């Protein structure tokens, strides 16, 4: 199905929200409201569920916006539940002042979810008075702008973004941390501290949740560095921006921290998430003594360099980069990558130990994977084929499996399907390597050159794109591959059929063979349909004069196999 077109057809609320047996919506007191009464109104379709923490956190913000604008008679919200039982639906809906699709009408709820591609919740789709999709990012705009986002038109959002950009240019600590109803922060003993007391200091905004694994590991290190800086008399302060959904979690986490915080679920927290375009946890934003943003996230710098990263200035970061560069140049498999204490070996499937020294001079692929991970299980057979192909050419190459399996038996079963070596299950080098290479997800592959230097941290992607031809994974080699691919692409037709256009894509999934692709794709934008060139045409030499791709038909909103 095509993506919902913001500038597309109008959605009449009656056929959109009704079913054969129902022409009404319900309120939480049981009252029925005719769907036809929504005609000519701005309507928010609110996909949400009581089991979803972010939904429970967002709903009060939407309630506040709703109550401020509903009296105008131009706005309504319709709750489309993702709850799993009637009791959960009723309890959650009781907190909502708007309308809902009855919980019993599963078909309509599913149809709307599919139509608007509501794959994540909370999700607020706004239809304008004519029934056209005004925005699919209603959740974000309510979080970021509150009632000011109304009526959610592109023009209104553009205006607010311009205002926000101007505010960033004139940013102060007060403009970031003070709201219309609050000019203070709180300490973990319940005292209030005026934001004005932090003016002129360097301030770190610490975005975290008490249950997040990365935050749990980072916070104690952060506390230690904070205390050392305070002992030195540094003019430095931290403010916790908690993203916890439960107050008890917030209190438990905050009591371990010696710094200040925004109050629990203060609306400024969500605004700051959008303002600083938060992308990961933990995040530590550094605000300079002048109130301007100095660095968007120094959490990794603190992980790597500790207190030496302070005061996070460009000069200091330049010095650290040079130190890191010098260390990288000295890396070898034996001294700083695969040897840690007495652990100086890897293993074969039969348990035999292979000294790391025997791998020196080879190109090594560190393969982070796990049996419980479906994408890993899908990628491993392909990597095995490529491994065997590279080895058959006599290349000095080896793969080392670094498992994140949960038990020895899962590790053994998974490792048995692999033709390469591995770190033993539970080896302490795994954690060191995950931190060193900042592994955030699996499967992941890191390529180490014959000298022991890292040559590619995105080896999984280049292997998916180029197969065995990606070896030895160096930047120079991959640039040559890209040049050759670009030359070949000149011989391909610009279009195949209808809207299948030859297009440069960062990455995509081929809708024919199901494999990931990188680089060139025959792409149908209205359908979000990708066709890998190897699937779209026969060998390039045989097909230069062929302007057609057999087997696929574009029907406007979907490309289908004929």
C-alpha positions as a printed NumPy array, in Angstrom:
array([[  0.   ,   0.   ,   0.   ],
       [  1.247,   3.481,  -0.812],
       [  2.203,   5.937,   1.89 ],
       [ -0.62 ,   8.253,   2.927],
       [ -0.402,  11.256,   0.601],
       [ -0.517,  14.515,   2.552],
       [ -1.7  ,  16.31 ,  -0.569],
       [ -3.9  ,  13.439,  -1.755],
       [ -7.549,  12.526,  -1.677],
       [-10.026,  13.694,   0.912],
       [-11.207,  11.181,   3.497],
       [-14.933,  11.448,   4.17 ],
       [-15.229,  10.676,   7.911],
       [-18.381,   8.563,   7.478],
       [-16.978,   5.802,   5.229],
       [-13.556,   6.192,   6.844],
       [-14.668,   5.586,  10.439],
       [-17.865,   3.567,  10.073],
       [-18.638,  -0.093,   9.409],
       [-21.638,  -1.839,   7.851],
       [-23.239,  -2.213,  11.272],
       [-22.138,   1.096,  12.816],
       [-22.455,   4.774,  11.894],
       [-21.418,   6.169,  15.266],
       [-18.458,   6.639,  17.602],
       [-18.548,   6.298,  21.385],
       [-17.661,   8.409,  24.402],
       [-16.235,   6.963,  27.605],
       [-19.678,   7.264,  29.298],
       [-21.253,   5.034,  26.632],
       [-22.912,   7.827,  24.628],
       [-23.019,   7.379,  20.869],
       [-22.083,  10.245,  18.512],
       [-22.934,  10.179,  14.804],
       [-19.802,  10.102,  12.635],
       [-21.448,  12.591,  10.264],
       [-21.067,  15.242,  13.002],
       [-17.304,  15.279,  12.25 ],
       [-17.799,  16.593,   8.708],
       [-15.993,  19.901,   8.241],
       [-13.923,  19.463,  11.43 ],
       [-10.204,  18.966,  11.949],
       [ -9.907,  15.368,  13.164],
       [ -7.021,  13.732,  14.986],
       [ -6.829,   9.956,  14.594],
       [ -5.109,   8.843,  17.798],
       [ -3.521,   5.384,  17.596],
       [ -2.614,   4.417,  21.158],
       [ -2.739,   1.65 ,  23.774],
       [ -2.771,   1.419,  27.554],
       [  0.109,  -1.095,  27.601],
       [  2.424,   1.427,  25.893],
       [  4.473,   3.594,  28.278],
       [  5.09 ,   6.41 ,  25.739],
       [  1.326,   6.464,  25.028],
       [  0.425,   6.842,  28.7  ],
       [  2.974,   9.631,  28.937],
       [  1.71 ,  11.423,  25.808],
       [ -2.06 ,  11.174,  26.385],
       [ -2.19 ,  13.868,  29.13 ],
       [ -0.427,  16.307,  26.765],
       [ -3.006,  15.612,  24.068],
       [ -5.827,  15.989,  26.615],
       [ -4.497,  19.426,  27.526],
       [ -4.405,  20.529,  23.875],
       [ -7.859,  19.067,  23.23 ],
       [ -9.465,  20.832,  26.177],
       [ -8.033,  24.167,  25.083],
       [ -9.318,  24.016,  21.49 ],
       [-12.415,  21.767,  21.494],
       [-14.665,  24.603,  22.645],
       [-14.166,  26.23 ,  19.227],
       [-16.249,  23.4  ,  17.755],
       [-13.707,  22.812,  14.976],
       [-11.624,  19.954,  16.381],
       [-12.19 ,  16.358,  17.445],
       [-10.017,  13.37 ,  18.321],
       [-10.864,   9.722,  17.623],
       [ -9.107,   7.072,  19.711],
       [ -8.113,   3.94 ,  17.749],
       [ -7.092,   1.443,  20.378],
       [ -4.264,  -1.088,  20.289],
       [ -5.4  ,  -2.584,  23.597],
       [ -5.636,  -6.333,  23.933],
       [ -8.809,  -6.645,  25.975],
       [-11.991,  -4.733,  26.671],
       [-11.101,  -4.008,  30.306],
       [ -7.796,  -2.344,  29.399],
       [ -9.535,  -0.327,  26.675],
       [-12.249,   0.938,  29.047],
       [ -9.795,   1.872,  31.788],
       [ -7.533,   3.79 ,  29.37 ],
       [-10.435,   5.401,  27.475],
       [-11.92 ,   6.64 ,  30.763],
       [ -9.075,   9.2  ,  30.9  ],
       [ -9.891,  10.572,  27.446],
       [-12.448,  13.344,  26.791],
       [-12.838,  12.544,  23.078],
       [-14.431,   9.879,  20.889],
       [-13.351,   6.34 ,  19.985],
       [-13.911,   3.487,  17.58 ],
       [-15.696,   0.859,  19.72 ],
       [-13.25 ,  -1.748,  20.982],
       [-15.504,  -4.474,  19.567],
       [-14.948,  -3.183,  16.004],
       [-11.573,  -4.847,  15.439],
       [-11.919,  -4.814,  11.632],
       [-12.235,  -1.017,  11.449],
       [ -9.396,  -0.474,  13.894],
       [ -7.153,  -2.775,  11.866],
       [ -8.23 ,  -1.184,   8.574],
       [ -7.358,   2.307,   9.826],
       [ -4.032,   1.129,  11.218],
       [ -3.13 ,  -0.376,   7.839],
       [ -4.443,   2.575,   5.839],
       [ -2.393,   5.131,   7.753],
       [  0.56 ,   2.774,   8.302],
       [  0.427,   3.32 ,  12.056],
       [  3.254,   0.901,  12.812],
       [  4.313,   2.645,  15.997],
       [  2.361,   4.226,  18.835],
       [  1.527,   6.802,  20.024],
       [  0.658,   8.046,  16.556],
       [ -1.531,  11.076,  15.847],
       [ -2.647,  11.605,  12.244],
       [ -4.347,  14.956,  11.615],
       [ -7.021,  15.314,   8.923],
       [ -7.907,  18.873,   7.945],
       [-11.47 ,  20.16 ,   7.558],
       [-11.581,  18.742,   4.017],
       [-10.492,  15.296,   5.167],
       [ -6.978,  15.528,   3.736],
       [ -3.995,  14.422,   5.779],
       [ -2.505,  17.597,   7.207],
       [  0.309,  15.789,   9.024],
       [  1.266,  12.305,  10.145],
       [  3.516,  13.807,  12.825],
       [  0.825,  15.073,  15.17 ],
       [  2.424,  13.317,  18.151],
       [  5.709,  15.083,  17.596],
       [  4.086,  18.492,  17.121],
       [  1.934,  18.193,  20.244],
       [  5.004,  17.204,  22.238],
       [  7.097,  19.974,  20.783],
       [  4.649,  22.872,  20.547],
       [  1.595,  21.91 ,  22.592],
       [ -1.543,  23.902,  21.807],
       [  0.52 ,  26.315,  19.697],
       [  0.678,  23.611,  16.997],
       [ -3.073,  23.894,  16.353],
       [ -4.483,  23.687,  13.656],
       [ -1.472,  21.562,  12.617],
       [ -1.264,  22.955,   9.099],
       [  2.073,  22.959,   7.232],
       [  2.002,  26.758,   7.365],
       [  1.542,  26.783,  11.146],
       [  4.324,  24.264,  11.707],
       [  6.67 ,  26.2  ,   9.392],
       [  5.983,  29.35 ,  11.383],
       [  6.715,  27.579,  14.673],
       [  9.92 ,  26.103,  13.276],
       [ 11.075,  29.553,  12.213],
       [ 10.363,  30.823,  15.713],
       [ 12.268,  27.865,  17.154],
       [ 15.251,  28.553,  14.913],
       [ 15.27 ,  32.173,  16.035],
       [ 15.078,  30.992,  19.653],
       [ 18.085,  28.718,  19.098],
       [ 20.051,  31.627,  17.697],
       [ 19.233,  33.593,  20.85 ],
       [ 19.389,  30.625,  23.227],
       [ 19.974,  31.144,  26.945],
       [ 19.84 ,  28.772,  29.888],
       [ 16.587,  30.437,  30.924],
       [ 14.986,  29.954,  27.497],
       [ 15.828,  26.237,  27.67 ],
       [ 14.926,  25.377,  31.257],
       [ 12.275,  27.876,  32.392],
       [  8.588,  27.485,  31.504],
       [  5.608,  29.797,  32.013],
       [  4.684,  27.922,  35.207],
       [  8.154,  27.068,  36.592],
       [ 11.466,  28.906,  37.054],
       [ 13.209,  26.339,  39.255],
       [ 14.86 ,  22.911,  39.283],
       [ 14.671,  20.274,  42.01 ],
       [ 17.27 ,  18.397,  44.039],
       [ 16.811,  14.787,  45.132],
       [ 15.995,  15.938,  48.684],
       [ 13.002,  17.914,  47.385],
       [ 14.482,  21.426,  47.497],
       [ 13.868,  23.918,  44.712],
       [ 16.791,  25.74 ,  43.089],
       [ 16.214,  28.753,  40.854],
       [ 17.438,  28.29 ,  37.277],
       [ 18.998,  31.75 ,  37.556],
       [ 21.548,  30.304,  40.008],
       [ 23.073,  28.302,  37.14 ],
       [ 23.585,  31.312,  34.872],
       [ 27.245,  31.726,  33.926],
       [ 28.044,  28.053,  34.566],
       [ 28.755,  25.268,  32.11 ],
       [ 25.696,  23.002,  32.348],
       [ 25.214,  19.42 ,  31.211],
       [ 21.672,  18.327,  30.349],
       [ 21.553,  14.61 ,  31.125],
       [ 18.82 ,  12.781,  29.191],
       [ 18.281,   9.356,  30.775],
       [ 15.85 ,   6.765,  32.051],
       [ 16.464,   4.713,  35.174],
       [ 15.675,   1.386,  33.461],
       [ 17.84 ,   1.842,  30.35 ],
       [ 20.879,  -0.455,  30.345],
       [ 23.2  ,   2.162,  28.877],
       [ 22.099,   4.741,  31.445],
       [ 22.507,   2.26 ,  34.301],
       [ 26.136,   1.672,  33.242],
       [ 26.914,   5.313,  32.468],
       [ 25.405,   7.069,  35.495],
       [ 27.96 ,   5.83 ,  38.115],
       [ 30.866,   6.952,  35.904],
       [ 29.111,  10.246,  35.368],
       [ 28.587,  10.711,  39.127],
       [ 32.262,  10.01 ,  39.811],
       [ 33.443,  12.586,  37.255],
       [ 30.904,  15.153,  38.498],
       [ 32.154,  14.809,  42.072],
       [ 35.785,  15.173,  40.985],
       [ 34.979,  18.338,  39.022],
       [ 33.096,  19.811,  41.994],
       [ 36.056,  18.983,  44.286],
       [ 38.302,  20.894,  41.893],
       [ 35.954,  23.872,  42.145],
       [ 34.924,  23.768,  38.485],
       [ 31.979,  25.979,  37.575],
       [ 29.968,  23.034,  36.27 ],
       [ 26.473,  21.683,  36.93 ],
       [ 24.274,  18.831,  35.7  ],
       [ 20.506,  18.844,  35.168],
       [ 18.699,  15.53 ,  34.78 ],
       [ 16.092,  15.449,  32.017],
       [ 14.298,  12.262,  33.019],
       [ 12.362,  10.301,  30.418],
       [ 10.93 ,   7.861,  32.965],
       [  7.227,   7.029,  32.647],
       [  6.667,   6.051,  36.275],
       [  7.31 ,   8.439,  39.188],
       [  8.714,   5.664,  41.378],
       [ 11.315,   4.885,  38.699],
       [ 12.204,   8.569,  38.52 ],
       [ 12.662,   8.812,  42.296],
       [ 14.714,   5.603,  42.503],
       [ 17.064,   6.737,  39.75 ],
       [ 17.33 ,  10.364,  40.878],
       [ 18.245,   9.506,  44.48 ],
       [ 21.599,   8.128,  43.233],
       [ 22.451,  11.426,  41.532],
       [ 24.064,  14.405,  43.286],
       [ 22.832,  16.99 ,  40.792],
       [ 19.601,  18.816,  39.925],
       [ 16.672,  17.803,  37.727],
       [ 13.572,  19.034,  35.97 ],
       [ 10.503,  17.874,  37.945],
       [  9.063,  14.474,  37.003],
       [  7.135,  14.598,  33.709],
       [  7.591,  18.348,  33.39 ],
       [  6.428,  19.313,  29.894],
       [  9.815,  20.897,  29.221],
       [ 11.346,  17.4  ,  29.184],
       [  9.527,  16.379,  26.011],
       [ 10.138,  19.766,  24.408],
       [ 13.863,  19.424,  25.029],
       [ 13.857,  15.953,  23.46 ],
       [ 12.597,  17.554,  20.239],
       [ 14.638,  20.735,  20.622],
       [ 17.931,  18.832,  20.833],
       [ 16.766,  16.138,  18.386],
       [ 17.558,  13.389,  20.866],
       [ 18.762,  10.276,  19.043],
       [ 20.22 ,   8.024,  21.75 ],
       [ 20.411,   7.302,  25.458],
       [ 22.296,   8.26 ,  27.471],
       [ 22.812,  11.769,  26.053],
       [ 24.68 ,  14.579,  27.794],
       [ 24.219,  17.956,  26.075],
       [ 26.754,  20.585,  27.096],
       [ 25.592,  24.189,  27.425],
       [ 28.423,  26.737,  27.637],
       [ 28.656,  29.492,  30.208],
       [ 27.112,  31.848,  27.619],
       [ 23.966,  29.697,  27.397],
       [ 24.772,  28.394,  23.91 ],
       [ 25.009,  24.693,  23.008],
       [ 28.645,  23.669,  23.075],
       [ 28.278,  19.945,  22.26 ],
       [ 25.152,  17.916,  21.463],
       [ 26.335,  14.72 ,  23.219],
       [ 29.51 ,  14.   ,  25.184],
       [ 28.414,  10.685,  26.725],
       [ 30.71 ,   8.674,  24.46 ],
       [ 33.608,  11.05 ,  25.1  ],
       [ 33.193,  10.549,  28.837],
       [ 32.998,   6.768,  28.343],
       [ 36.284,   6.828,  26.409],
       [ 38.252,   9.581,  28.143],
       [ 36.623,  10.124,  31.531],
       [ 37.412,  13.434,  33.222],
       [ 40.02 ,  14.185,  30.545],
       [ 37.158,  15.123,  28.193],
       [ 36.336,  18.2  ,  30.316],
       [ 35.707,  21.059,  29.453],
       [ 34.421,  19.675,  26.135],
       [ 35.67 ,  22.647,  24.1  ],
       [ 36.604,  22.277,  20.401],
       [ 40.27 ,  22.628,  21.371],
       [ 39.996,  19.853,  23.964],
       [ 38.093,  17.587,  21.598],
       [ 40.745,  18.175,  18.929],
       [ 43.449,  17.1  ,  21.368],
       [ 41.509,  13.938,  22.255],
       [ 40.985,  13.141,  18.573],
       [ 44.739,  13.32 ,  17.972],
       [ 45.383,  11.032,  20.941],
       [ 42.798,   8.565,  19.651],
       [ 44.289,   8.705,  16.166],
       [ 47.746,   7.919,  17.55 ],
       [ 46.347,   4.998,  19.563],
       [ 44.527,   3.665,  16.494],
       [ 47.776,   3.708,  14.53 ],
       [ 49.392,   1.55 ,  17.206],
       [ 46.587,  -1.036,  17.324],
       [ 47.469,  -4.649,  16.624],
       [ 45.466,  -7.817,  17.081],
       [ 47.819,  -8.943,  19.811],
       [ 48.294,  -5.73 ,  21.77 ],
       [ 44.952,  -3.963,  21.831],
       [ 42.12 ,  -5.776,  20.033],
       [ 41.871,  -9.531,  20.621],
       [ 44.178, -10.107,  23.577],
       [ 43.062,  -9.248,  27.102],
       [ 45.05 , -10.642,  30.018],
       [ 45.376, -14.4  ,  29.627],
       [ 42.712, -14.499,  26.929],
       [ 44.986, -14.665,  23.897],
       [ 43.124, -17.205,  21.774],
       [ 39.943, -17.863,  19.815],
       [ 38.241, -21.228,  19.37 ],
       [ 37.16 , -23.612,  16.648],
       [ 33.831, -25.451,  16.685],
       [ 35.413, -28.463,  18.327],
       [ 36.677, -26.277,  21.146],
       [ 40.32 , -26.255,  20.031],
       [ 42.17 , -23.046,  20.857],
       [ 43.745, -20.983,  18.076],
       [ 46.355, -18.446,  19.285],
       [ 45.616, -14.879,  18.196],
       [ 49.229, -14.73 ,  16.993],
       [ 48.276, -17.114,  14.152],
       [ 45.815, -14.519,  12.817],
       [ 48.369, -11.714,  12.518],
       [ 48.695, -10.515,   8.927],
       [ 45.166, -11.544,   7.962],
       [ 42.102,  -9.418,   7.303],
       [ 39.763, -10.162,  10.212],
       [ 35.997,  -9.68 ,  10.353],
       [ 34.596,  -9.344,  13.885],
       [ 31.047, -10.651,  13.566],
       [ 28.655,  -9.591,  16.358],
       [ 25.6  , -11.819,  16.214],
       [ 23.207, -14.017,  18.205],
       [ 20.938, -16.997,  17.628],
       [ 17.888, -15.228,  19.129],
       [ 18.165, -12.384,  16.571],
       [ 16.143, -13.039,  13.346],
       [ 18.168, -10.574,  11.198],
       [ 21.332, -12.353,  12.376],
       [ 19.965, -15.763,  11.435],
       [ 19.042, -14.373,   8.022],
       [ 22.459, -12.766,   7.446],
       [ 24.695, -15.601,   8.698],
       [ 24.041, -18.019,   5.759],
       [ 24.835, -15.221,   3.306],
       [ 28.026, -14.353,   5.189],
       [ 28.994, -18.05 ,   5.184],
       [ 28.714, -18.14 ,   1.391],
       [ 30.836, -15.012,   1.06 ],
       [ 33.384, -16.323,   3.56 ],
       [ 33.795, -19.555,   1.609],
       [ 34.06 , -17.633,  -1.658],
       [ 36.823, -15.37 ,  -0.3  ],
       [ 38.682, -18.289,   1.272],
       [ 38.458, -20.25 ,  -2.018],
       [ 40.442, -17.478,  -3.659],
       [ 43.271, -18.102,  -1.191],
       [ 42.875, -14.753,   0.559],
       [ 44.331, -14.291,   4.065],
       [ 40.946, -13.836,   5.71 ],
       [ 39.159, -14.954,   8.852],
       [ 35.869, -14.258,  10.65 ],
       [ 35.527, -14.289,  14.426],
       [ 32.041, -14.757,  15.868],
       [ 31.362, -12.597,  18.945],
       [ 28.18 , -13.899,  20.51 ],
       [ 25.475, -12.073,  22.403],
       [ 23.567, -15.308,  22.969],
       [ 21.938, -15.813,  26.345],
       [ 23.273, -19.254,  27.197],
       [ 25.975, -21.754,  26.236],
       [ 23.611, -24.133,  24.425],
       [ 22.297, -21.361,  22.133],
       [ 25.871, -20.313,  21.418],
       [ 26.913, -23.897,  20.633],
       [ 23.944, -24.5  ,  18.329],
       [ 24.487, -21.245,  16.435],
       [ 28.283, -21.559,  16.227],
       [ 27.873, -25.084,  14.803],
       [ 26.306, -23.54 ,  11.679],
       [ 29.342, -21.301,  11.047],
       [ 32.552, -22.153,   9.152],
       [ 34.812, -19.737,  11.095],
       [ 36.278, -19.063,  14.554],
       [ 34.754, -17.49 ,  17.683],
       [ 35.447, -15.958,  21.053],
       [ 34.396, -18.428,  23.784],
       [ 30.9  , -17.866,  25.141],
       [ 30.909, -15.321,  27.984],
       [ 34.446, -14.119,  27.169],
       [ 35.177, -10.757,  28.795],
       [ 36.627,  -9.466,  25.511],
       [ 33.097,  -9.274,  24.113],
       [ 32.142,  -6.326,  26.331],
       [ 35.449,  -4.582,  25.599],
       [ 34.969,  -4.96 ,  21.836],
       [ 31.322,  -3.87 ,  21.967],
       [ 32.348,  -0.671,  23.768],
       [ 35.402,  -0.065,  21.606],
       [ 33.447,  -0.306,  18.347],
       [ 30.22 ,   1.198,  19.781],
       [ 28.068,  -1.755,  18.752],
       [ 24.466,  -0.594,  19.151],
       [ 22.731,  -3.358,  17.239],
       [ 23.268,  -6.752,  15.639],
       [ 24.179,  -8.183,  13.245],
       [ 27.263,  -6.013,  12.953],
       [ 30.648,  -6.623,  11.347],
       [ 33.921,  -4.761,  11.889],
       [ 36.792,  -5.266,   9.429],
       [ 40.35 ,  -5.257,  10.804],
       [ 43.191,  -4.979,   8.275],
       [ 46.37 ,  -7.112,   8.208],
       [ 48.211,  -4.485,  10.261],
       [ 45.611,  -4.639,  13.041],
       [ 44.058,  -1.283,  12.179],
       [ 40.318,  -0.92 ,  11.759],
       [ 39.505,  -0.519,   8.062],
       [ 35.682,  -0.585,   8.096],
       [ 33.103,  -0.278,  10.882],
       [ 30.169,  -0.851,   8.513],
       [ 31.398,  -4.074,   6.948],
       [ 27.992,  -5.731,   7.172],
       [ 26.523,  -3.127,   4.829],
       [ 29.309,  -3.323,   2.255],
       [ 29.147,  -7.133,   2.316],
       [ 25.398,  -6.952,   1.696],
       [ 25.959,  -4.511,  -1.141],
       [ 28.95 ,  -6.111,  -2.853],
       [ 29.26 ,  -9.659,  -1.532],
       [ 32.738, -11.2  ,  -1.805],
       [ 33.803,  -8.324,  -4.057],
       [ 33.852,  -6.097,  -0.948],
       [ 37.027,  -7.822,   0.309],
       [ 39.366,  -6.437,   1.743],
       [ 36.762,  -3.825,   2.833],
       [ 39.108,  -0.822,   2.668],
       [ 37.867,   2.647,   1.769],
       [ 40.044,   2.762,  -1.35 ],
       [ 38.785,  -0.6  ,  -2.591],
       [ 35.143,   0.328,  -1.988],
       [ 35.571,   3.623,  -3.839],
       [ 36.864,   1.677,  -6.839],
       [ 33.841,  -0.626,  -6.631],
       [ 31.486,   2.365,  -6.549],
       [ 33.176,   3.867,  -9.615],
       [ 32.761,   0.606, -11.504],
       [ 29.11 ,   0.395, -10.444],
       [ 28.499,   3.967, -11.583],
       [ 30.037,   3.16 , -14.965],
       [ 27.841,   0.084, -15.358],
       [ 24.79 ,   2.13 , -14.331],
       [ 25.353,   4.426, -17.308],
       [ 24.351,   1.524, -19.51 ],
       [ 21.1  ,   0.878, -17.684],
       [ 17.803,   2.465, -18.83 ],
       [ 16.607,   5.372, -16.697],
       [ 13.135,   3.88 , -16.364],
       [ 11.706,   0.393, -16.475],
       [  7.927,   0.693, -16.324],
       [  5.571,   3.403, -15.066],
       [  7.356,   4.981, -12.074],
       [ 10.228,   2.482, -11.685],
       [ 13.093,   4.971, -11.961],
       [ 16.813,   4.275, -11.696],
       [ 17.618,   5.989,  -8.43 ],
       [ 20.6  ,   6.338,  -6.062],
       [ 19.536,   4.853,  -2.71 ],
       [ 21.524,   4.686,   0.53 ],
       [ 19.956,   1.331,   1.405],
       [ 16.76 ,  -0.56 ,   0.62 ],
       [ 15.123,  -3.974,   0.614],
       [ 14.567,  -5.468,  -2.833],
       [ 10.881,  -6.338,  -3.25 ],
       [ 11.814,  -9.153,  -5.645],
       [ 14.595, -11.174,  -4.004],
       [ 14.089,  -9.864,  -0.46 ],
       [ 17.779,  -9.042,   0.013],
       [ 19.151,  -5.714,   1.192],
       [ 20.592,  -3.448,  -1.468],
       [ 22.8  ,  -0.391,  -1.478],
       [ 23.617,   2.118,  -4.203],
       [ 21.377,   1.887,  -7.275],
       [ 17.741,   0.798,  -7.287],
       [ 14.826,   0.839,  -9.692],
       [ 12.508,   2.758,  -7.37 ],
       [  8.796,   3.544,  -7.519],
       [  8.271,   6.39 ,  -5.051],
       [  4.437,   6.273,  -4.821],
       [  4.653,   2.554,  -4.011],
       [  7.838,   2.647,  -1.954],
       [  8.912,  -0.239,  -4.179],
       [ 12.548,  -1.154,  -4.84 ],
       [ 13.934,  -3.486,  -7.462],
       [ 17.588,  -4.448,  -7.323],
       [ 19.244,  -3.951, -10.748],
       [ 20.336,  -7.598, -10.762],
       [ 16.673,  -8.578, -10.41 ],
       [ 15.443,  -5.973, -12.874],
       [ 17.558,  -6.994, -15.845],
       [ 19.722,  -9.774, -17.145],
       [ 23.462,  -9.4  , -17.317],
       [ 24.35 ,  -5.861, -18.306],
       [ 26.228,  -6.972, -21.436],
       [ 23.18 ,  -8.842, -22.741],
       [ 20.649,  -6.196, -21.879],
       [ 21.9  ,  -2.811, -23.032],
       [ 19.171,  -2.524, -25.672],
       [ 16.42 ,  -3.97 , -23.506],
       [ 14.193,  -1.229, -22.126],
       [ 11.743,  -3.487, -20.27 ],
       [ 11.636,  -5.452, -17.055],
       [  9.442,  -8.508, -17.301],
       [  7.603,  -9.904, -14.335],
       [  6.497,  -6.694, -12.574],
       [  3.523,  -4.399, -13.09 ],
       [  3.107,  -0.978, -11.445],
       [ -0.522,  -0.346, -10.515],
       [ -0.01 ,   3.105,  -9.013],
       [ -0.28 ,   2.239,  -5.345],
       [  1.522,  -1.095,  -5.531],
       [  4.002,  -2.911,  -7.78 ],
       [  3.087,  -6.55 ,  -8.176],
       [  4.646,  -9.598,  -9.743],
       [  2.795, -10.263, -12.971]])
